[in-house]
Amino acid sequence: MKPPKSSLYQGFSYAISGIVSTIKSELHFKIHVLAALLAVSAGIFLQIETHEWLWITLSIAIVMVAELLNTSIESLSNIVSPDYHPLIKKTKDAAAGAVLIAALFALICGLIIFIPHLTEVF
């Protein structure tokens, strides 16, 4: 028997539920949300240009997507293999590595964009 088809509304509801659940349960996601809020606040304060906003929003999106995927991979891995397994470790480490690369990309973009603006202000 096939599961019932989800409506568009249900699909969005599931997605929002996944994001809210991740915010509530994952410390690193909370840290990334805080960093995103700081970047947006700094962008507003420093009146960055449209093309700079594109890089900031892209950076935020990439980090959030990577963290959500990392969380889903870790959760699924814990169900598949609750005990230690070297391949599960490799999977989790790779997912965490993806988040690290995304966060470093965001940091570099932020530095490239904000340092010139900050030197003008100070």
TITORLO-487335 format. One line per 4 residues: number of its first residue (from 1); their letters; for each residue y, z, x of N, C-alpha, C, O. Coordinates in steps of 0.001 Angstrom, whole numbers. Atoms other than C-alpha are relative to their C-alpha. Layout:
NUM = a = Y Z X Y Z X Y Z X Y Z X  ...
//
This chain:
1 = mkpp = -1182 0 841 0 0 0 1243 0 884 1347 793 1820  -1229 114 -765 3401 -996 1351 990 1079 -434 1064 1437 -1610  -1050 -944 400 6210 1545 1502 1086 -736 -771 1302 -1928 -555  -1049 676 777 9033 841 -948 1122 -464 917 1418 163 1935
5 = kssl = -1116 527 -776 11893 -1275 357 1201 930 -152 1475 1449 -1234  -1197 -823 29 14993 673 1278 1188 -854 -404 1291 -2024 -33  -1234 694 346 18296 -274 -228 955 86 1185 742 864 2115  -1012 -25 -1047 21301 -961 1957 596 1408 113 796 1923 1214
9 = yqgf = -549 -1357 23 22723 2413 896 -961 979 663 -535 1820 1454  986 -897 -600 19493 4192 1849 -70 -188 1505 -212 779 2253  16 280 -1435 19507 2477 5232 1155 684 711 965 1305 1756  -1153 -682 -592 23017 3730 5968 -182 1510 -65 176 2221 873
13 = syai = 228 -1439 157 22061 7163 4658 -954 525 1074 -718 1586 1651  947 -396 -1042 19086 7342 7039 665 -8 1375 452 895 2184  -676 108 -1294 21231 6202 9959 973 1159 205 1004 1766 1276  -957 -1108 -97 23946 8771 9248 -738 1316 155 -309 2184 914
17 = sgiv = 817 -1205 -130 21289 11446 8822 -519 160 1428 -550 1271 1957  480 -54 -1384 19883 10556 12255 1096 408 965 857 1179 1894  -1127 -358 -866 23309 10805 13868 356 1470 -173 533 2188 811  -354 -1402 269 24124 14127 12170 -1063 935 558 -738 1961 1155
21 = stik = 1093 -816 -526 20710 15532 13065 71 104 1524 -160 1172 2090  -100 6 -1460 21196 14525 16702 1188 844 459 1082 1583 1437  -1164 -825 -351 24671 16087 16816 -357 1480 -101 8 2275 766  340 -1409 231 23259 19338 15425 -1003 533 1020 -946 1703 1396
25 = selh = 1124 -509 -791 20214 19522 17682 80 -264 1499 -634 378 2270  10 403 -1406 21136 17926 21019 1299 373 709 2366 -146 381  -1174 -447 -754 23512 19643 23448 690 -1153 705 1918 -1242 680  -609 1110 -732 24049 16496 25511 782 -928 -925 1824 -1459 -540
29 = fkih = -728 846 946 25062 14527 22428 1324 660 -367 2349 -13 -484  -1251 -729 288 27613 17228 21594 993 -180 1150 2188 -365 920  -861 191 -1167 28978 16911 25129 590 -1409 -6 1772 -1587 289  -487 1380 52 29244 13126 24739 1023 -184 -1123 1997 -918 -957
33 = vlaa = -976 73 1097 31031 13526 21389 1319 627 448 2390 81 184  -1216 -648 -512 33489 15938 23020 720 -906 996 1942 -1043 939  -592 914 -976 34055 13504 25899 653 -1183 -704 1728 -1627 -303  -572 1120 762 34639 10690 23390 1303 421 -674 2280 -328 -665
37 = llav = -1227 -501 640 37182 12797 21497 1122 187 1019 2285 -91 729  -1007 -150 -1056 38957 13603 24761 531 -1357 448 1732 -1511 669  -418 1345 -406 39024 9921 25749 910 -627 -1057 1923 -1240 -722  -832 548 1074 40408 8898 22353 1348 712 -35 2386 69 -193
41 = sagi = -1260 -759 -19 43006 11694 22482 878 -433 1171 2086 -612 1015  -752 445 -1179 44030 10649 25997 547 -1407 -222 1678 -1704 162  -454 1358 281 44234 7024 24877 1197 -23 -939 2129 -804 -750  -1123 -92 935 46522 7948 21996 1225 555 717 2324 14 591
45 = flqi = -1110 -641 -713 48665 10219 24174 638 -949 1014 1862 -1013 1129  -500 892 -1050 48975 7652 26963 354 -1391 -520 826 -2240 236  -324 1282 649 49425 4750 24512 -597 -1181 767 106 -2103 1178  663 1076 -731 46850 2555 26186 31 -1300 -800 207 -1292 -2018
49 = ethe = -86 1336 593 46792 -1188 25498 -1283 -341 -776 -2317 306 -616  1128 429 827 44482 -2980 23063 -1233 -329 839 -2342 90 508  1158 353 -830 42284 -4407 25811 -618 1241 643 -1825 1262 888  533 -1259 -545 41918 -891 27273 -787 756 -1076 -1818 1366 -790
53 = wlwi = 746 -623 1107 40882 440 23851 -1373 -647 -165 -2352 27 -485  1291 679 122 38159 -2179 23782 -1013 570 995 -2169 805 644  897 -574 -1017 36686 -815 27032 -373 1441 -333 -1520 1848 -147  283 -1400 349 36993 2792 25862 -994 64 -1159 -1969 813 -1099
57 = tlsi = 919 -40 1142 35322 2113 22505 -1376 -555 361 -2391 -49 -119  1290 515 -467 32615 18 24166 -750 1068 789 -1951 1258 600  623 -1064 -796 31945 2835 26625 -556 1101 -889 -1682 1559 -694  443 -1050 926 31738 5404 23840 -1241 -457 -754 -2215 287 -865
61 = aivm = 1141 516 768 29394 3212 21804 -1266 -79 849 -2346 302 396  1175 134 -870 27086 2509 24742 -618 1372 288 -1838 1527 249  516 -1345 -293 26791 6209 25609 -680 591 -1238 -1765 1164 -1137  582 -562 1228 26160 7227 21992 -1325 -673 -352 -2287 -3 -729
65 = vael = 1244 726 277 23544 4503 21488 -1095 432 981 -2232 683 582  991 -412 -1001 21808 5429 24736 -515 1404 -290 -1714 1662 -178  416 -1384 288 21772 9120 23789 -871 68 -1252 -1846 819 -1287  835 25 1206 20408 8386 20305 -1390 -568 301 -2396 -43 -177
69 = lnts = 1305 565 -375 17662 6184 21771 -796 976 859 -2006 1115 682  660 -991 -836 16879 8824 24391 -599 1114 -859 -1738 1529 -645  480 -1068 883 16564 11477 21693 -1211 -466 -803 -2181 276 -952  1135 492 785 14272 9296 19589 -1242 -193 874 -2358 97 442
73 = iesl = 1133 170 -923 12090 8448 22605 -609 1347 362 -1832 1491 393  511 -1336 -331 11819 12116 23572 -754 611 -1180 -1822 1195 -998  657 -567 1181 10962 13162 20003 -1356 -652 -242 -2348 36 -483  1261 711 206 8307 10484 19620 -1006 339 1101 -2194 507 827
77 = sniv = 880 -338 -1123 6889 11261 23072 -614 1381 -184 -1782 1596 138  508 -1359 212 6561 14939 22156 -1084 56 -1065 -1975 904 -1010  1042 53 1032 4513 14036 19089 -1254 -682 550 -2371 -217 326  1129 770 -537 2323 11496 20885 -766 807 1032 -1996 766 1067
81 = spdy = 642 -753 -1067 1631 13787 23821 708 1334 193 1580 1451 1053  -651 -1309 -140 2623 17447 23356 -240 634 1377 586 1403 1868  297 -510 -1335 962 18263 26672 577 -946 1041 917 -2091 742  -531 816 -1090 2174 16996 30020 -863 -1233 224 -2091 -1151 254
85 = hpli = 681 1239 -373 1284 13395 30771 951 -781 909 2132 -918 588  -889 677 -939 2628 11424 33747 717 -1218 -590 1855 -1499 -215  -663 1162 601 3365 8325 31646 1079 417 -1005 2101 -256 -1145  -1033 -519 905 5242 10367 29044 1194 471 827 2342 238 450
89 = kktk = -1086 -418 -892 7253 11919 31892 799 -1207 472 2030 -1181 481  -659 1225 -463 8007 8433 33218 874 -590 -1118 1995 -1033 -869  -736 519 1155 9097 7324 29729 1263 811 -252 2344 251 -432  -1151 -869 246 11367 10325 29219 1032 -113 1129 2236 -138 874
93 = daaa = -915 120 -1142 12846 10026 32712 769 -1322 -54 1962 -1362 249  -668 1304 100 13606 6333 32177 1059 22 -1101 2154 -512 -921  -971 -91 1093 15316 7055 28858 1205 839 422 2347 491 123  -1097 -833 -501 17359 9831 30476 823 -766 1032 2045 -627 1086
97 = gavl = -700 824 -984 18213 7438 33306 929 -1005 -666 2015 -1283 -156  -851 935 744 19571 4953 30761 1274 693 -474 2358 111 -428  -1184 -761 425 21893 7644 29410 913 257 1195 2133 142 1082  -799 -251 -1203 23029 8491 32928 785 -1245 405 1971 -1157 723
101 = iaal = -693 1249 -352 23857 4850 33673 1132 -275 -988 2229 -662 -586  -1033 213 1016 25758 4559 30387 1177 950 205 2336 546 108  -1062 -990 -203 27689 7767 31080 813 -309 1254 2033 -144 1253  -728 377 -1218 28573 6638 34613 893 -1218 -252 2018 -1279 244
105 = fali = -809 1161 380 29776 3300 33216 1246 462 -758 2354 4 -478  -1126 -516 782 31962 5183 30719 988 744 890 2200 600 731  -868 -744 -910 33311 7458 33445 829 -957 856 2037 -773 1007  -704 974 -836 34198 4513 35691 1069 -740 -817 2195 -919 -355
109 = cgli = -993 661 861 35901 2689 32807 1168 928 -288 2327 517 -229  -1057 -969 279 37819 5838 31929 912 206 1192 2132 253 1035  -815 -183 -1204 38977 6352 35508 887 -1218 261 2070 -1077 573  -771 1231 -235 40060 2716 35874 1159 -108 -992 2252 -542 -628
113 = ifip = -1034 114 1023 42016 2882 32628 1010 1138 73 2215 893 18  -903 -1142 148 43460 6402 32677 775 367 1265 1903 849 1164  -720 -406 -1224 44389 6964 36340 1350 -668 123 2329 31 384  -1340 594 -95 47201 4385 36385 1003 570 -1034 2176 778 -725
117 = hlte = -870 -564 1036 48594 5759 33114 418 1437 368 1570 1826 180  -310 -1385 -382 48380 9343 34381 957 70 1164 1807 959 1213  -928 -12 -1128 50146 8498 37622 1425 -346 -448 2393 115 158  -1319 302 559 53022 7046 35566 620 1226 -664 1819 1475 -539
121 = vf = -485 -1179 727 53290 10214 33466 357 1125 968 1359 1814 781  -228 -1100 -942 53073 12620 36390 576 -564 1261 851 181 2202
//
